[in-house]
Amino acid sequence: MDDDILEARKSWVDKMVAWQKEHISDRQMTLILAFVIGVLASVAGYFLHGIVHEIQILLTSGFVKNTYNLLFLLFPIVGIYLTSLFIKYVVRDNISHGITRVLYAISTKNSKLRGHNCWSSVVASGITIGFGGSVGAEAPIVLTGSAIGSNLGQIFRMDKKTMILLVGCGASAAIAGIFKAPIAGLVFTLEVLMVDLSMASLLPILISCVTATCFTYILMGSKSLFDFTLTSPWVLDRAPVCILLGIFCGFVSLYFMRTMSACEGMFARLGKHPYAKLLLGGLILSSLIFLFPSLYGEGYSAVNILLKGRTEAEWGQVMSNSLFYGNSHLLLVYIGLVTLTKVFATSATNGSGGCGGTFAPSLFIGGFAGFFFSRFWNANEIGVYVPEQNFTLMGMAGVMTGVMHAPLTGIFLIAELTGGYQLFMPLMIVCISSYLTISIFESHSIYALRLAREGKLLTHHIDRAALTLMSMQSVIEKDYHPIHADLPMGKLVAEISRSNNNFLPVVDKGGVLLGVIDITRIRHIIFRSELYNRFTVRQLMLQPSAVLSDHEPMDEVMKKFDQTDAAQLPVVDTSGVLVGYISRTKVYSVYRKIVADMSAE
């Protein structure tokens, strides 16, 4: 019965695709899909925020703000455990590191994301964040939007270039919808996902961004995510302080990235011990939230307190539910400690089995770091007075720029989020200073860092992007004719006559590569029959000038061909077993085709 339903569904999809190919051009269909992606991404964002809000109201509505609450020790652990059960028994797939997963799909999987990614991240991150997980909802929504674009592209059988574009449409729609910031959605796709901007790609991305923003207004109203009112316009005298803030944000970003990587490594070393991870991560997270309740969930409410506050008493509300409450003289200490510990709370959430992103934590840390900088500056009367609210906002842009290596995203996102276009100049100064600072120490964003280390990162550099898009499997040739080392030369001649190329690999009984017979090297003795019984393959074989591993990045493959000037190189697996061989002519043929496809408008 199920097979009949699947067959009927497949037949219906085939008919729909055939009708589309006949009546609607691929260009028009891309624009239609961009609109649909925008609608669905905004709906996904609405549902995620709804899940988080309802869970948080249910759990914390009865809390008294002027004292600590022991339930902060319990809720995060429960949320992570429920999330891990959902992922293990329902999703049965890894859905962490949402934006990195999108980058990986673009670089290595022809932009194909699994169907469950259209909804699984929404549910998992909703549970995690609602119960207090100190992560963000943006990365899961980006993964959801990208998965929607990818699966629609697969249904309508779009080509590789259009698939990348639709994934970009989904990601940009997610950012545009969740923040009501269409321009930020566009530049996020260009800077972070590194989708090339051309006239062919600009319109679909804009359609998805504007559509997602409009539908988010319909679903959630016009209220901005952050409450900000400009009370002190920027003046040129503050330019040096803005540069210093940008440099400070760059170092905060470096601290965030390095600490995050170290914590991820610590949890990775626990291997397949989910309960050990849950215990360690849960204890770290719940303890930090108990001490600093501002770390609960995304933490945007705490950032809004800093943005709206005007006095010590108003800013002091950020210490509600904590042991610090009522001690306004400790405000700067509290802000500094929260800034330092947020990265540990985020790492513990994801490392112990939770689901969420680093987008919101970077905004959170940036807001707290900007407030800390300005408050410290004013308290010590170092120079010209700087408004704490403005510097909180600029700190958000600065740290996000550093963590994501995306200055335009930082500038436009914060400006659109708050209507703070009057701060456009200082936002640019802070973001540029932060980006230049972090670039000295890290050449990739936190999302791209993992892939860059593996050589799987797609970039705007056409040569490198083409090599990244080339998969080892697409160039490996397996029509080789293996021979054994003890074979007499007379029988070798017979094997050569049956071979289609000049490369004969020599293997043992287990298939492990021992050497190669290069026919061009033995041509001078191959027809001397008196030698047929005097030599064996073992005596005639040579060691290959280089050996390739079956998971080697293509840029390394190209380097080995250039270094050895070989026509063919063998490929082996981790055990040394021969998998096939790669020829120089095949590599360059595939490379030229990919470059031509990428260059075509």
VENJOCOR-V218872 format. One record per residue. N is the residue number from 1. OMEGA is omega in radians with two decimals (NA if undefined). D_LAST is the distance of its C-alpha to the last C-alpha in Angstrom with 1 decimal. Layout:
{{N/OMEGA/D_LAST} {N/OMEGA/D_LAST}}
This chain:
{{1/3.13/45.7} {2/3.12/42.7} {3/3.11/41.2} {4/3.14/41.6} {5/3.13/39.9} {6/3.13/36.9} {7/3.12/36.7} {8/3.13/36.9} {9/3.13/34.2} {10/3.12/31.9} {11/3.13/32.7} {12/3.12/32.0} {13/3.12/28.5} {14/3.12/27.8} {15/-3.14/28.9} {16/3.14/26.8} {17/3.12/23.6} {18/3.11/24.5} {19/3.14/25.2} {20/-3.12/21.9} {21/-3.10/20.0} {22/-2.99/22.2} {23/-3.08/22.2} {24/3.13/19.1} {25/3.13/15.5} {26/3.11/13.4} {27/3.11/11.6} {28/-3.14/15.2} {29/3.09/16.5} {30/3.13/14.3} {31/3.11/15.8} {32/3.13/19.2} {33/3.10/19.1} {34/3.09/18.1} {35/-3.14/21.3} {36/3.12/23.4} {37/3.11/22.4} {38/3.13/23.5} {39/-3.06/26.8} {40/3.12/27.6} {41/3.11/26.9} {42/3.10/29.2} {43/3.11/31.9} {44/3.10/31.7} {45/3.12/32.3} {46/-3.14/35.1} {47/-3.14/36.8} {48/3.12/36.6} {49/3.10/38.1} {50/3.12/40.7} {51/-3.11/41.7} {52/-3.09/42.1} {53/-3.10/44.0} {54/3.13/46.4} {55/-3.13/47.2} {56/3.09/47.9} {57/-3.13/50.1} {58/-3.03/52.0} {59/-2.94/52.7} {60/-3.06/53.3} {61/-3.11/54.6} {62/-3.09/58.2} {63/3.05/57.8} {64/-2.94/60.0} {65/-3.04/58.2} {66/3.09/61.1} {67/-3.14/61.6} {68/-3.13/59.9} {69/-3.07/59.1} {70/-3.14/59.6} {71/3.06/57.1} {72/3.10/54.3} {73/-3.03/55.5} {74/-2.99/54.9} {75/-3.10/52.0} {76/-3.13/49.1} {77/3.10/50.6} {78/-3.12/50.9} {79/3.14/47.3} {80/3.14/45.9} {81/3.11/48.2} {82/3.12/47.1} {83/-3.12/43.4} {84/3.07/44.0} {85/3.13/45.9} {86/-3.13/43.1} {87/-3.06/40.5} {88/-2.99/42.9} {89/-3.13/44.2} {90/-3.09/41.6} {91/-3.12/38.1} {92/3.13/39.1} {93/3.12/36.0} {94/-3.13/35.1} {95/3.13/33.4} {96/3.12/34.1} {97/-3.00/31.6} {98/-3.07/29.2} {99/3.05/26.3} {100/3.13/26.9} {101/3.09/26.7} {102/3.11/23.3} {103/3.13/22.0} {104/3.14/23.7} {105/3.13/22.1} {106/-3.02/18.6} {107/-2.95/19.6} {108/-3.03/21.9} {109/3.13/21.9} {110/3.10/18.4} {111/3.14/18.7} {112/3.07/21.8} {113/-3.07/24.6} {114/-3.09/28.0} {115/-3.08/29.1} {116/3.11/32.0} {117/3.09/29.8} {118/-3.11/29.2} {119/-3.00/32.9} {120/-3.13/34.8} {121/3.12/33.7} {122/-3.11/34.8} {123/-3.06/38.3} {124/-3.13/38.8} {125/3.07/37.9} {126/3.11/39.8} {127/-3.10/42.9} {128/-3.07/42.5} {129/-3.14/41.9} {130/3.13/44.4} {131/3.03/47.2} {132/3.10/46.5} {133/-2.99/43.9} {134/-3.11/42.7} {135/-3.10/38.9} {136/3.13/36.1} {137/-3.00/34.5} {138/-3.14/31.1} {139/3.07/29.8} {140/3.12/31.1} {141/3.07/29.4} {142/3.08/26.1} {143/3.12/26.6} {144/3.13/27.6} {145/3.13/24.6} {146/3.12/22.2} {147/3.07/24.3} {148/3.11/24.2} {149/-3.13/20.4} {150/-3.08/20.5} {151/3.04/23.2} {152/3.10/21.7} {153/3.11/18.5} {154/3.13/21.0} {155/-3.09/23.0} {156/2.98/20.3} {157/3.11/19.0} {158/3.13/15.3} {159/-3.03/13.2} {160/-3.10/13.2} {161/3.12/10.0} {162/3.09/11.1} {163/3.10/14.5} {164/3.14/13.8} {165/-3.12/12.5} {166/3.04/15.7} {167/3.08/17.9} {168/3.09/16.7} {169/3.13/17.5} {170/3.14/20.9} {171/-3.13/21.7} {172/3.09/20.9} {173/3.12/22.9} {174/3.14/25.7} {175/-3.14/26.1} {176/-3.10/25.7} {177/-3.04/28.2} {178/-3.14/30.8} {179/-3.03/31.0} {180/-3.04/30.1} {181/-3.05/27.7} {182/-3.13/24.2} {183/3.10/23.0} {184/3.09/24.4} {185/3.13/22.5} {186/-3.06/19.1} {187/3.05/20.0} {188/3.14/21.6} {189/-3.12/18.5} {190/-3.04/16.8} {191/-3.01/20.0} {192/3.13/21.7} {193/3.07/19.2} {194/2.99/16.7} {195/-3.07/13.6} {196/3.13/11.0} {197/3.04/10.7} {198/3.14/7.7} {199/3.13/8.1} {200/-3.08/6.8} {201/-3.06/9.3} {202/-3.05/12.0} {203/3.11/13.4} {204/-3.14/14.2} {205/3.11/15.7} {206/3.13/17.7} {207/-3.12/18.9} {208/-3.14/20.1} {209/-3.10/21.8} {210/3.12/23.5} {211/-3.14/24.6} {212/-3.14/26.1} {213/-3.13/27.8} {214/-3.12/29.4} {215/3.06/30.6} {216/3.05/32.1} {217/3.14/34.0} {218/-3.05/35.3} {219/-2.96/36.3} {220/3.14/37.7} {221/-3.02/38.6} {222/-3.09/37.7} {223/-3.14/39.5} {224/-3.14/37.6} {225/3.11/37.6} {226/-3.14/39.4} {227/-3.14/42.2} {228/3.06/42.0} {229/-3.11/43.7} {230/3.12/43.5} {231/-3.12/47.1} {232/-3.12/46.8} {233/-3.10/44.0} {234/3.05/42.6} {235/-3.04/44.4} {236/-3.13/43.6} {237/-3.10/46.6} {238/-3.11/44.8} {239/3.11/42.0} {240/3.13/43.7} {241/3.11/44.5} {242/3.09/40.8} {243/3.11/39.9} {244/3.09/42.6} {245/3.12/41.4} {246/3.11/37.9} {247/3.10/39.4} {248/3.12/41.6} {249/3.09/38.7} {250/3.12/36.9} {251/3.05/40.0} {252/3.10/40.4} {253/3.11/36.8} {254/3.09/37.8} {255/-3.14/40.9} {256/-3.06/39.0} {257/-3.11/36.5} {258/-3.14/39.2} {259/3.11/41.7} {260/3.13/39.3} {261/3.14/38.4} {262/-3.14/42.2} {263/3.09/43.1} {264/3.10/40.4} {265/3.13/41.9} {266/3.13/45.3} {267/3.12/44.5} {268/-3.14/42.6} {269/3.07/45.8} {270/3.07/47.6} {271/-3.07/45.7} {272/3.11/46.4} {273/-3.02/49.1} {274/-3.11/47.9} {275/3.05/51.2} {276/3.09/51.6} {277/3.14/48.2} {278/-3.12/49.2} {279/-3.12/52.5} {280/-3.11/51.3} {281/-3.14/48.2} {282/3.12/50.2} {283/3.12/53.1} {284/-3.07/50.9} {285/-3.08/49.0} {286/3.11/52.0} {287/-3.14/54.1} {288/3.13/51.5} {289/3.09/51.1} {290/-3.14/54.8} {291/-3.08/55.2} {292/-3.08/52.2} {293/3.08/51.4} {294/-3.14/48.5} {295/-3.10/46.6} {296/3.09/46.9} {297/-3.13/43.6} {298/3.10/40.6} {299/-3.10/43.2} {300/3.12/41.5} {301/3.10/45.0} {302/3.10/46.4} {303/3.13/43.6} {304/3.08/44.4} {305/3.12/48.0} {306/-3.13/47.1} {307/-3.07/44.9} {308/-3.03/47.5} {309/3.09/50.6} {310/-3.07/52.7} {311/3.10/55.8} {312/-3.10/56.9} {313/-3.14/58.2} {314/3.10/54.9} {315/-3.13/52.9} {316/3.11/55.5} {317/3.14/54.4} {318/-3.14/51.7} {319/3.13/54.5} {320/3.13/55.6} {321/-3.11/56.8} {322/3.08/57.2} {323/-3.12/60.2} {324/-3.00/59.1} {325/3.13/59.5} {326/3.13/62.0} {327/-3.04/61.8} {328/3.14/59.8} {329/3.12/60.8} {330/-3.07/58.7} {331/-3.09/55.5} {332/3.09/53.8} {333/3.14/54.9} {334/-3.14/53.5} {335/-3.14/50.1} {336/3.14/49.9} {337/3.10/50.9} {338/3.11/48.3} {339/-3.11/45.6} {340/-3.01/46.7} {341/-3.12/47.2} {342/-3.10/44.2} {343/3.10/42.1} {344/3.11/45.0} {345/3.12/45.1} {346/3.14/41.3} {347/3.14/41.6} {348/3.13/44.7} {349/-3.11/43.1} {350/-3.09/40.1} {351/-3.09/42.2} {352/3.07/45.0} {353/3.11/42.9} {354/-3.11/41.5} {355/3.13/37.9} {356/-3.05/36.1} {357/-3.13/33.8} {358/-3.14/34.2} {359/3.14/32.3} {360/3.08/35.4} {361/3.12/37.7} {362/3.06/35.8} {363/-3.13/36.2} {364/-3.14/39.8} {365/3.12/40.7} {366/3.12/39.0} {367/3.14/41.0} {368/3.12/44.2} {369/3.11/43.5} {370/3.10/42.9} {371/3.14/46.1} {372/-3.13/48.0} {373/-3.07/46.9} {374/-3.14/47.9} {375/3.10/51.1} {376/3.14/52.2} {377/-3.11/51.4} {378/-3.11/53.4} {379/-3.12/56.2} {380/3.08/56.9} {381/-3.08/56.5} {382/-3.12/54.4} {383/-3.13/53.1} {384/3.14/51.6} {385/3.09/51.5} {386/-3.14/48.2} {387/-3.09/47.7} {388/-3.11/47.3} {389/3.14/45.2} {390/-3.09/42.6} {391/2.98/42.6} {392/3.14/42.3} {393/-3.12/39.1} {394/3.06/37.7} {395/3.08/38.8} {396/3.14/36.7} {397/-3.07/33.6} {398/-3.11/34.7} {399/3.11/35.4} {400/3.08/32.3} {401/-3.11/30.2} {402/-3.09/32.1} {403/-3.07/31.9} {404/-3.03/28.2} {405/-3.03/27.2} {406/-3.10/25.4} {407/-3.14/27.0} {408/3.09/24.8} {409/3.11/25.4} {410/-3.11/29.1} {411/-3.02/29.3} {412/-3.13/27.5} {413/-3.11/29.0} {414/3.13/32.5} {415/-3.14/32.2} {416/-3.11/30.9} {417/-2.97/33.4} {418/-3.03/36.4} {419/-3.05/35.5} {420/-3.14/36.4} {421/3.08/34.2} {422/3.13/37.4} {423/-3.06/37.0} {424/-3.13/33.5} {425/3.11/34.9} {426/3.07/36.9} {427/3.12/34.2} {428/-3.14/31.9} {429/-3.12/34.8} {430/-3.08/35.7} {431/3.12/32.1} {432/-3.14/31.4} {433/3.13/34.9} {434/-3.11/34.5} {435/3.13/31.1} {436/3.13/32.5} {437/-3.09/35.6} {438/-3.11/34.1} {439/3.10/31.6} {440/-3.02/34.8} {441/-3.11/35.8} {442/-3.10/32.7} {443/-3.12/29.2} {444/3.08/27.7} {445/3.13/28.0} {446/3.14/30.6} {447/-3.05/27.9} {448/-3.01/26.1} {449/-3.10/29.4} {450/-3.10/30.4} {451/3.13/27.1} {452/3.13/27.0} {453/-3.13/30.5} {454/-3.10/29.4} {455/-3.07/26.3} {456/-3.08/24.1} {457/3.07/22.2} {458/-3.12/18.4} {459/3.10/17.7} {460/3.11/15.1} {461/-2.97/16.3} {462/-3.13/13.8} {463/-3.12/16.9} {464/-3.14/18.8} {465/3.13/16.2} {466/3.12/15.7} {467/3.12/19.5} {468/-3.12/19.9} {469/3.08/17.7} {470/3.08/19.8} {471/3.10/23.0} {472/-3.10/26.3} {473/-3.09/26.9} {474/-3.09/24.0} {475/3.11/25.5} {476/3.07/29.2} {477/-3.02/31.1} {478/3.13/34.3} {479/3.14/36.0} {480/-3.09/38.3} {481/-3.07/42.0} {482/3.09/44.1} {483/-3.11/47.6} {484/-3.00/50.6} {485/-3.08/52.2} {486/-3.11/55.7} {487/3.10/54.6} {488/-3.12/56.7} {489/3.13/55.1} {490/3.11/56.3} {491/3.08/54.4} {492/3.13/51.4} {493/3.12/51.2} {494/3.11/51.2} {495/3.13/48.3} {496/-3.11/46.3} {497/-3.13/46.8} {498/-3.08/45.2} {499/-3.12/42.2} {500/-3.13/38.8} {501/-3.08/37.9} {502/-3.02/39.7} {503/3.08/39.5} {504/3.13/42.4} {505/3.09/42.6} {506/-3.07/46.2} {507/3.03/46.8} {508/-3.09/49.9} {509/3.13/51.1} {510/3.13/48.9} {511/3.14/45.7} {512/-3.12/45.6} {513/3.12/44.2} {514/-3.12/47.0} {515/-3.14/45.5} {516/2.98/43.8} {517/3.08/45.1} {518/-3.04/43.1} {519/-3.11/44.3} {520/-3.12/43.6} {521/-3.10/46.1} {522/-3.10/49.0} {523/-3.08/48.6} {524/3.14/51.8} {525/-2.98/54.0} {526/-3.09/52.3} {527/3.11/54.6} {528/-3.03/57.8} {529/-3.13/59.6} {530/-3.13/62.4} {531/-2.99/60.1} {532/-3.11/58.8} {533/-3.12/61.4} {534/-3.08/61.6} {535/3.00/58.1} {536/3.14/56.0} {537/-3.11/52.4} {538/-3.13/53.2} {539/-3.06/54.5} {540/-3.04/51.6} {541/3.10/48.7} {542/2.99/46.7} {543/-3.14/45.0} {544/-3.11/41.2} {545/3.03/39.9} {546/3.09/37.8} {547/-3.13/37.5} {548/3.02/34.4} {549/-3.04/34.8} {550/3.07/33.0} {551/-3.08/31.4} {552/3.09/30.5} {553/-3.05/27.2} {554/3.10/24.9} {555/3.06/25.1} {556/3.08/28.9} {557/-3.13/28.6} {558/3.12/26.7} {559/-3.11/29.4} {560/3.08/32.2} {561/3.14/30.8} {562/-3.10/30.6} {563/-3.06/34.1} {564/-3.06/35.8} {565/-3.13/34.1} {566/3.07/34.7} {567/-3.13/33.2} {568/3.09/33.7} {569/-3.14/34.6} {570/3.10/36.3} {571/-3.14/35.1} {572/3.07/37.9} {573/-3.06/38.3} {574/3.13/40.4} {575/-3.13/43.6} {576/3.13/42.7} {577/-3.11/42.3} {578/3.12/40.0} {579/-3.10/36.8} {580/3.08/35.2} {581/3.12/33.7} {582/3.11/30.4} {583/3.14/29.9} {584/-3.10/28.1} {585/3.13/26.4} {586/3.14/25.0} {587/-3.09/23.7} {588/3.10/21.8} {589/3.12/20.5} {590/3.14/19.0} {591/-3.12/17.8} {592/3.13/15.9} {593/-3.13/14.2} {594/3.12/13.1} {595/3.11/11.9} {596/3.13/9.9} {597/-3.12/8.4} {598/-3.10/7.8} {599/-3.12/6.3} {600/3.14/3.8} {601/NA/0.0}}
